[in-house]
Amino acid sequence: MSIVNLILWLGGIVLIAYGYRRAKGPWARYQALKEQDENVARYESWRGGVRDTSPTGASVAMQVLRRQAQTFALVAVAGFVLVFVGFLIR
């Protein structure tokens, strides 16, 4: 075990924790907005109305939240890669 291994492991753990914490909030809010949008769609189909397909504020917010969650999930994946590389280097 060398100093390079320790640096890679610690860096990877920090990136995993940071990515997880930053992705968790936007992902939860995205799921809530998605569920609400599906409920509105079911209600409008039950009423027999035609749903407007133009972008709404909620759909734009869902895109932004999904992008944020994906970005920070990639940060966490980079952390996993660093930990894995830390184990490969001798």
Sequence and secondary structure as in RCSB ss.txt:
>XXXX:A:sequence
MSIVNLILWLGGIVLIAYGYRRAKGPWARYQALKEQDENVARYESWRGGVRDTSPTGASVAMQVLRRQAQTFALV
AVAGFVLVFVGFLIR
>XXXX:A:secstr
  HHHHHHHHHHHHHHHHHHHHHHHHHHHHHHHHHHHHHHHHHHHHHT     S  HHHHHHHHHHHHHHHHHHH
HHHHHHHHHHHHH  
